[in-house]
Structures are given as C-alpha cells and as structure tokens.
C-alpha cells in the first residue's frame, strides 16, 4: 500500500513532512502513468499552483515529471484560481490538469489535485488507479523527469496566460455590465489566496466600488486559522464590510474555488443558504430548469425547491469526485456541496468561487434587493432552515476506530437528537440521521484531514446546538 493517499479531492500533506519534492514526483509519476495507460499519452496537461509556501516550485517539479513521461505541459506563470486552471483544460484541448494547492487547509499543508479532460475532479475509480501506480518510496529509478530549463528549451513545457480565455468564457455566462453600473460597494475577502484581483478586474470601470482585503501573498494566512470561507476565518473580512457600510462581502477561499458570502450587515450567510439562494436565482429569476446535484451533507432546501419547480435533485457522496461525474451525467443546472463549492451548467464541472460570487451579485442587481431580502425570498418558498457544523480532530487511528464502532452499533429507534426522534439512517457517505421534522444530522470522517465532522440542518432554530452536542455524544469522542 502506498503512503500517499488520495482522499476526497486529491492528496494533501504537511509541507516538509510527507509533502516533499520526492513525494510530489512519486504522485506525478503515478498520474502520468495513469494518463498514458488510459490513452492520453503525448498530449497536453495543465499545471498550476496556489500561493502556499513553495507552491510554484512544487508545480515545476510536477511539470518535469509529466514531461519526462512524454506529456506536454502548459504551466501557469503565477498563482491561478482553481476554476481557471480547470477551464484551461477545455480551452487548450488538454487531457488533464495538476493543481498544486491545499485549498482551504491550514497553512502548514500543501496539496496535489488532479483534473480530467473535462476540467472536473477525477472520479473515485480513477483516483484508485492513480494511487495504485505510485512508485515505492526510495525507488528513484521509477521516476522519469526532464529538468525544467531543458524542457522549456525543447518546447515540452511552455508558460501560458490562462486569463483571457477564462474571462471571455465568463462573458458568455453572465452580463457583468449591470453589476458594474449598479453603484454597489463590495468588500472582497480573498483570504490571502488566488482570487486576489479577479473581481476587481471583472467589475472595474463602473460606479460599483470594489474593496479588496487579504489580497497579498502571505502563506501563514494571518487573521485566520486557515483560508476556509466560514467563521471565524471570515470574521476580519466581515468586520471590514460592516465598517465600510458595504452592500455585501464576497469571499473566496485560498484557491478561489469556494464561495463565502456576507450580507449588508456584515453577517455571514452560511454556505447551505447560499446554495439554496443560487438554485432559487436560476429557477425563479433566470427561469432556467435542470437537475440539481447536491452532496448529502448540504441543504434540504434544494429538495424542496426541486419539488416546487419540478426539477430532479440528485444526492451524492461528499466531494466533487462524486459531484462532477453526476453533473456531467445529468447536464445539471447547478451542483455543489456543503463546503461552499458550486458548479454551473455551461461551465466546467468544477467549483468556481469567482463565478458564484458574480451570480450572487447579479441576483442582487436583477431584484434590487439586499442579501437579507434575497434569503427571505427563499425562506418564503421553503421555510427557514438553520445549519451549523463542528469539527473534531482525531489524534490517532484508535479514536477513529472507536467512533466508527460506536456509530455502527446504534439503534436509530432509540435515538433522539435535540428533542427530535430519528426516523431514518442514510449511510451513503458517513452516518446521516434524518429527524422527524425533516432535519438531519450527519457524522462523517473527512477525506482530506484527520477530522470527524458533525453537521446539522433543521427547521428548529433553538435545537441546533443541542443536536450537535447529541451527535458528538453518539461518536464517543
């Protein structure tokens, strides 16, 4: 078995510990072997990176190994949003991408994301094939590589600018001129990440004012524990929104594939509510119809909207390795997950924090309403829903085994959460306890970090914290 494990969205590790140049070469060799074995040999692969420590050097390392295996590489010249890298696969007729990013993980981590010929996440079967091809540690002879300078001179690696093609594509998805002319004041929290400058460029030149915060490169991510677009990491950016009297706060995580949002009061709008708002925007405001793809960890409001508007709702496991294939299969109108990642029809089957924020701004401009009023429009359709999550760090495998054994032994007929009887248990990905009010509690082990996550959504506002506490007790951790 390999010591490099591909989880929900690729491989992530601690820089200098398991995330080393040697291990990046091993992971890349496996991906190159997978591409060659699946008929993609000799073709083009996009390689990009985020703003983490040495990310550009890890990206160059991956490019060297891909080139050594006969593939041609287009390398981004600087930190680039994940959705831009994904779109570049399609724009450049490439067959795959390697993205050096740990997205929303703590600053000590880096990651290795792989994308398929559609720019979407590689499915579970593909990830297992890649993992099986990772050379043994110490087997240097298994790694094929061409040094960067030589590969550049030979034309096997070339730098390219991914921005023009992406921006041209966005112009076909959304008309930003009304947003530019709306005289809005928008605070953009980039979380020290790859999204810096993009919304300013897209929306500049009109009466709308863009105020960017956390826009420089700073791999230690000051004012937050990690660039994940949820409280408390977003508190400093929201405070700027309140102080500036902003109409909203647009937030993007470290690699700009996830979206966070703050209202006109500088209050955070949780990611389940944002997903429901985006789906409602497409269904009601734009009059579109199509399948909604959602992970089982996100909002039941989508199921209710699906019923009201007569569109199918497909539930998947957690992670875009499940969501992306379902989006492709159903030509979905929108797809997403609990963590703030949303993908849209006509685009790539990949999360896009830039486009998600633009759609939310378009929702405001088309309706002339503030974010709190937009949310109320959704609640008027499906009722108010309340959500929260706790993360429990697992310090060793024994704790994970203990929690799993305790959860497997539960009798749902005897379980009450926050005063609500459990009526069903769904084990598609973790343990999802459905309650008698239609609310739910999900307990699952993270696929990217040593964490046990406990989530709930309920129509009973007063019961949220009690449900989470009861859920934690079920784990025994």
VOGU-3710 file (C-alpha; in Angstrom, 3 decimals, decimal comma):
1> xxxxxxxxxx> 0,000/0,000/0,000  1,214/3,493/-0,834  1,921/6,019/1,917  0,417/8,697/-0,362  -3,374/8,571/-0,130  -5,816/10,271/-2,468  -8,821/11,430/-0,454  -11,958/13,369/-1,325  -10,142/15,841/-3,565  -6,639/14,516/-4,220
11> xxxxxxxxxx> -3,637/14,183/-1,922  -2,736/16,630/0,813  0,099/16,569/3,316  2,232/18,562/5,712  4,972/20,528/3,923  8,413/19,161/4,756  6,978/16,099/6,459  5,150/13,928/3,930  4,623/16,688/1,357  8,113/16,791/-0,140
21> xxxxxxxxxx> 9,598/17,189/-3,619  10,297/13,458/-3,668  6,680/12,593/-2,902  5,349/15,129/-5,406  7,482/13,365/-8,031  6,060/9,995/-6,959  2,466/11,254/-7,142  3,097/12,863/-10,532  4,738/9,720/-11,883  1,605/7,799/-10,937
31> xxxxxxxxxx> -0,664/10,357/-12,613  1,483/10,328/-15,750  1,336/6,539/-15,782  -2,442/6,688/-15,434  -2,748/9,154/-18,340  -0,512/7,056/-20,564  -2,392/3,881/-19,660  -5,754/5,481/-20,499  -4,800/6,588/-23,995  -3,749/10,160/-23,254
41> xxxxxxxxxx> -0,032/9,768/-23,843  1,824/12,548/-25,613  -0,953/15,083/-25,057  -1,200/18,324/-23,084  -1,561/18,671/-19,309  -2,201/21,985/-17,496  -0,145/22,573/-14,350  -0,921/25,373/-11,898  -0,484/26,324/-8,251  -1,708/28,490/-5,405
51> xxxxxxxxxx> 0,084/30,950/-3,077  1,269/28,496/-0,441  4,893/28,072/0,563  6,984/26,884/-2,422  3,854/26,026/-4,422  5,410/27,324/-7,657  8,428/25,069/-7,134  6,272/22,021/-6,454  4,356/22,836/-9,656  7,600/22,972/-11,644
61> xxxxxxxxxx> 8,576/19,620/-10,123  5,306/18,075/-11,300  5,797/19,574/-14,771  9,257/17,997/-15,025  7,901/14,520/-14,306  4,962/14,848/-16,694  7,382/15,910/-19,404  9,664/13,006/-18,576  6,750/10,699/-19,302  6,170/12,109/-22,776
71> xxxxxxxxxx> 3,395/14,576/-21,955  3,400/18,233/-22,981  2,871/20,764/-20,193  1,300/24,225/-20,146  2,447/25,836/-16,901  0,790/28,861/-15,299  3,281/31,703/-14,745  1,888/32,571/-11,322  -0,774/31,608/-8,759  -4,031/30,874/-10,564
81> xxxxxxxxxx> -7,561/30,172/-9,285  -8,501/26,506/-9,444  -11,561/27,159/-11,680  -9,325/28,990/-14,153  -6,961/26,035/-14,253  -9,917/23,710/-14,778  -11,329/25,830/-17,598  -7,866/25,953/-19,176  -8,098/22,198/-19,738  -11,016/22,753/-22,108
91> xxxxxxxxxx> -9,711/25,990/-23,604  -6,383/24,398/-24,551  -7,740/20,970/-25,593  -5,729/19,387/-22,784  -6,418/15,950/-21,322  -5,841/16,692/-17,648  -4,513/19,105/-15,034  -2,338/19,005/-11,944  -3,033/21,734/-9,431  -0,644/22,297/-6,536
101> xxxxxxxxxx> -2,982/23,560/-3,815  -4,302/22,610/-0,420  -7,337/24,841/-0,958  -8,776/25,643/2,477  -6,371/23,541/4,595  -4,141/25,039/7,321  -1,010/26,936/6,213  1,325/24,045/7,007  -0,247/21,907/4,273  0,049/21,662/0,525
111> xxxxxxxxxx> -1,884/19,530/-1,945  -1,935/17,759/-5,277  -5,246/17,975/-7,146  -5,794/16,131/-10,405  -8,404/17,006/-13,004  -9,716/15,076/-16,006  -10,243/16,060/-19,656  -13,435/17,935/-18,707  -11,655/20,041/-16,100  -13,538/18,203/-13,359
121> xxxxxxxxxx> -12,450/16,026/-10,464  -11,203/12,551/-11,329  -13,759/10,005/-10,139  -13,151/7,512/-7,336  -12,202/4,656/-9,668  -9,620/6,846/-11,401  -8,136/8,003/-8,103  -7,702/4,391/-7,024  -5,912/3,613/-10,292  -3,563/6,549/-9,787
131> xxxxxxxxxx> -2,833/5,572/-6,198  -2,024/2,012/-7,264  0,638/3,332/-9,679  2,616/5,346/-7,103  6,207/4,097/-7,070  7,614/2,745/-3,833  9,439/5,218/-1,619  13,113/5,209/-2,470  12,636/3,824/-5,979  14,247/6,792/-7,707
141> xxxxxxxxxx> 14,696/4,811/-10,906  10,940/4,709/-11,375  10,722/8,491/-11,699  11,095/9,867/-15,228  11,765/13,591/-15,488  13,209/16,311/-17,682  14,737/19,336/-15,869  12,600/22,470/-16,194  15,086/24,601/-18,152  15,769/21,815/-20,637
151> xxxxxxxxxx> 12,061/21,088/-21,105  11,378/24,800/-21,676  14,154/24,983/-24,258  12,763/21,926/-26,050  9,214/23,291/-26,000  7,985/20,384/-23,887  6,960/22,857/-21,171  5,573/26,279/-22,033  4,251/29,082/-19,862  0,827/30,408/-20,865
161> xxxxxxxxxx> -1,631/33,075/-19,750  -4,921/31,405/-18,747  -6,796/34,647/-18,020  -8,035/35,835/-21,462  -9,805/32,579/-22,372  -11,441/32,304/-18,941  -12,696/35,900/-18,942  -14,048/35,530/-22,474  -15,893/32,398/-21,387  -17,406/34,166/-18,344
171> xxxxxxxxxx> -18,776/36,880/-20,603  -20,952/34,241/-22,245  -22,326/33,077/-18,890  -23,135/36,375/-17,219  -23,503/40,006/-18,281  -21,484/41,956/-15,706  -22,274/45,409/-17,107  -25,376/45,909/-14,899  -23,304/44,970/-11,838  -20,566/47,435/-12,839
181> xxxxxxxxxx> -23,179/50,204/-13,209  -25,136/49,401/-10,021  -23,112/51,680/-7,701  -22,649/48,880/-5,202  -19,957/48,882/-2,531  -18,487/45,382/-2,387  -15,829/44,113/0,007  -13,911/41,134/-1,388  -12,093/38,892/1,088  -9,511/36,897/-0,873
191> xxxxxxxxxx> -8,250/35,028/2,217  -4,644/35,678/1,049  -5,411/33,458/-1,935  -5,537/33,140/-5,688  -8,744/35,124/-6,140  -6,990/38,436/-5,467  -7,600/40,972/-8,219  -10,031/38,935/-10,287  -13,331/40,529/-9,208  -11,724/43,983/-9,305
201> xxxxxxxxxx> -10,693/43,411/-12,913  -14,033/41,894/-13,952  -16,163/44,584/-12,285  -13,899/47,608/-12,613  -14,602/50,686/-14,702  -18,111/51,484/-13,483  -19,810/53,033/-10,477  -19,527/49,876/-8,376  -16,681/50,069/-5,852  -14,556/47,012/-5,030
211> xxxxxxxxxx> -12,570/46,982/-1,780  -10,175/44,030/-1,521  -8,804/42,649/1,739  -6,270/39,861/2,403  -5,101/40,304/-1,175  -1,332/39,896/-0,818  0,574/36,623/-0,807  1,096/35,547/2,803  1,382/31,757/3,263  0,773/31,902/7,021
221> xxxxxxxxxx> -2,748/33,349/6,489  -2,844/35,996/9,251  -6,219/36,773/10,904  -7,472/33,246/10,203  -6,515/29,703/11,117  -6,974/28,585/7,521  -8,341/30,068/4,270  -11,682/28,275/4,622  -14,603/30,641/3,879  -16,530/30,098/7,121
231> xxxxxxxxxx> -16,393/31,762/10,565  -14,170/32,506/12,383  -11,809/32,674/9,390  -14,006/35,258/7,654  -14,652/37,419/10,709  -11,981/40,019/9,874  -13,268/40,458/6,321  -16,858/40,742/7,520  -15,771/43,395/10,023  -14,355/45,444/7,130
241> xxxxxxxxxx> -17,710/45,090/5,368  -19,524/46,439/8,421  -17,054/49,295/8,886  -17,262/50,313/5,227  -21,044/50,080/5,027  -20,715/47,568/2,194  -23,730/46,174/0,357  -22,224/42,684/0,690  -18,989/40,803/1,282  -17,792/38,386/-1,407
251> xxxxxxxxxx> -15,407/35,742/-0,083  -13,184/33,215/-1,830  -11,062/30,514/-0,235  -7,323/30,035/-0,784  -7,582/28,711/-4,337  -10,807/30,601/-5,209  -12,932/27,569/-5,954  -15,174/28,037/-2,916  -17,524/30,905/-2,237  -18,454/32,597/1,015
261> xxxxxxxxxx> -20,871/35,495/1,367  -21,679/38,226/3,851  -24,838/40,332/3,906  -25,335/44,093/4,097  -24,956/43,945/7,891  -21,603/42,202/7,711  -23,167/38,947/8,897  -22,117/35,627/7,391  -24,636/33,808/5,184  -23,895/30,131/5,682
271> xxxxxxxxxx> -22,985/28,021/2,685  -26,175/25,926/2,720  -28,268/29,081/2,473  -26,037/30,365/-0,331  -26,564/27,124/-2,268  -30,341/27,491/-1,896  -30,140/31,155/-2,946  -28,162/30,266/-6,082  -30,575/27,491/-7,049  -33,558/29,811/-6,466
281> xxxxxxxxxx> -31,850/32,514/-8,564  -31,556/30,156/-11,535  -35,062/28,746/-11,161  -37,028/31,875/-10,312  -35,037/34,855/-11,584  -33,405/33,386/-14,694  -36,222/30,932/-15,400  -33,868/28,019/-16,025  -34,661/24,358/-15,464  -32,413/21,376/-14,962
291> xxxxxxxxxx> -31,135/18,855/-12,479  -29,712/19,968/-9,137  -26,790/17,845/-7,909  -26,022/18,031/-4,201  -23,958/16,117/-1,681  -25,858/14,544/1,180  -24,112/16,995/3,531  -25,846/20,042/2,105  -29,261/21,639/2,362  -32,673/20,011/2,209
301> xxxxxxxxxx> -33,964/23,327/0,868  -32,778/22,120/-2,546  -35,038/19,078/-2,373  -37,963/21,364/-1,574  -37,091/23,718/-4,426  -36,833/20,722/-6,746  -40,364/19,681/-5,824  -41,758/23,212/-6,187  -40,195/23,811/-9,608  -40,452/20,277/-10,940
311> xxxxxxxxxx> -36,728/19,627/-11,387  -34,810/16,482/-10,363  -32,490/16,552/-7,359  -29,625/14,034/-7,281  -27,838/13,305/-3,986  -24,208/12,129/-3,974  -21,411/11,333/-1,557  -19,285/14,193/-0,232  -16,680/15,628/-2,592  -16,512/16,741/-6,208
321> xxxxxxxxxx> -15,165/13,348/-7,220  -18,852/12,367/-6,829  -20,457/15,675/-7,804  -18,530/16,262/-11,054  -19,480/12,930/-12,698  -23,129/13,466/-11,696  -23,078/16,980/-13,181  -21,788/15,552/-16,458  -24,255/12,663/-16,470  -27,330/14,846/-15,884
331> xxxxxxxxxx> -26,172/18,074/-17,591  -27,030/19,640/-14,250  -28,156/23,239/-13,890  -26,146/23,563/-10,671  -24,136/21,229/-8,477  -22,482/21,746/-5,143  -21,552/20,744/-1,659  -21,743/21,915/1,939  -18,292/23,492/1,933  -19,246/26,390/-0,357
341> xxxxxxxxxx> -18,249/24,832/-3,674  -20,737/25,356/-6,512  -20,558/24,448/-10,218  -22,801/25,699/-13,016  -24,167/24,490/-16,345  -22,298/25,764/-19,395  -19,082/25,947/-17,371  -16,684/23,200/-16,247  -17,898/20,589/-13,714  -15,786/22,274/-11,062
351> xxxxxxxxxx> -16,356/24,642/-8,168  -15,921/28,292/-9,068  -15,864/30,920/-6,315  -15,426/33,767/-8,788  -18,494/32,889/-10,840  -20,593/32,012/-7,777  -19,998/35,471/-6,325  -20,820/37,097/-9,662  -24,124/35,219/-9,802  -24,971/36,363/-6,253
361> xxxxxxxxxx> -24,239/39,962/-7,247  -26,395/39,531/-10,358  -29,189/38,218/-8,101  -28,951/41,438/-6,077  -28,924/43,696/-9,135  -31,761/41,949/-11,010  -34,074/42,075/-7,990  -32,897/45,344/-6,458  -32,796/43,552/-3,101  -30,269/43,282/-0,281
371> xxxxxxxxxx> -28,816/39,874/0,687  -31,107/39,540/3,719  -34,094/40,152/1,454  -32,858/37,580/-1,063  -32,627/34,977/1,678  -36,117/35,839/2,824  -37,370/35,204/-0,714  -36,017/31,656/-0,434  -37,475/31,168/3,044  -40,856/32,360/1,780
381> xxxxxxxxxx> -40,750/29,388/-0,600  -39,302/26,612/1,581  -39,379/27,833/5,176  -36,478/28,906/7,397  -33,634/26,410/7,828  -30,748/26,570/10,317  -27,326/24,967/9,991  -24,076/24,522/11,887  -21,076/22,182/11,980  -18,396/21,131/14,435
391> xxxxxxxxxx> -15,045/19,532/13,581  -13,413/17,084/15,978  -9,684/16,483/15,452  -8,684/12,826/15,644  -5,229/12,459/17,134  -4,837/8,774/16,289  -6,481/5,901/14,394  -7,751/4,389/17,632  -10,159/7,289/18,111  -11,468/6,823/14,565
401> xxxxxxxxxx> -11,969/3,092/15,131  -13,734/3,747/18,431  -16,098/6,285/16,897  -16,888/4,036/13,920  -17,597/1,014/16,140  -19,906/3,066/18,348  -21,798/4,502/15,362  -22,167/1,084/13,708  -23,771/-0,300/16,871  -26,513/2,348/17,162
411> xxxxxxxxxx> -30,225/1,518/17,092  -31,924/4,507/15,455  -35,252/3,649/17,079  -33,682/4,665/20,378  -32,065/7,908/19,214  -33,406/11,408/19,797  -31,439/14,476/18,722  -32,271/17,855/20,206  -35,672/16,531/21,144  -36,400/15,176/17,655
421> xxxxxxxxxx> -36,813/11,463/17,032  -34,573/9,882/14,395  -36,696/8,214/11,702  -34,074/7,080/9,172  -30,348/6,467/8,758  -28,577/7,009/5,411  -25,073/5,562/5,079  -24,169/6,692/1,547  -21,188/8,628/2,931  -20,978/8,634/6,706
431> xxxxxxxxxx> -23,973/8,418/9,027  -26,884/10,729/8,192  -29,655/10,675/10,786  -32,952/12,021/9,421  -35,209/13,531/12,088  -38,969/13,761/12,391  -39,046/17,463/11,378  -37,221/16,722/8,118  -33,954/17,978/9,577  -30,807/15,882/9,663
441> xxxxxxxxxx> -27,540/15,247/11,455  -24,540/13,932/9,505  -21,439/12,382/11,068  -18,572/11,567/8,723  -14,811/11,263/8,636  -13,061/13,872/6,480  -11,460/12,515/3,327  -8,647/15,091/3,393  -7,819/15,690/7,076  -7,787/13,742/10,398
451> xxxxxxxxxx> -11,174/15,186/11,340  -14,562/13,887/12,358  -17,214/16,304/11,114  -20,651/16,651/12,688  -23,203/18,684/10,684  -26,845/19,510/11,175  -29,623/21,355/9,375  -33,019/21,743/10,988  -36,133/23,877/10,910  -35,904/24,099/14,741
461> xxxxxxxxxx> -33,572/27,049/15,341  -33,417/26,558/19,101  -32,289/22,941/18,759  -29,189/23,396/16,546  -26,507/23,328/19,239  -28,275/20,605/21,219  -28,462/18,416/18,098  -24,724/18,877/17,505  -23,948/18,055/21,134  -26,117/14,937/20,955
471> xxxxxxx> -24,372/13,977/17,719  -20,956/14,282/19,299  -22,074/12,049/22,148  -23,072/9,406/19,611  -19,446/9,208/18,444  -17,999/8,698/21,904  -15,139/11,085/21,011
//
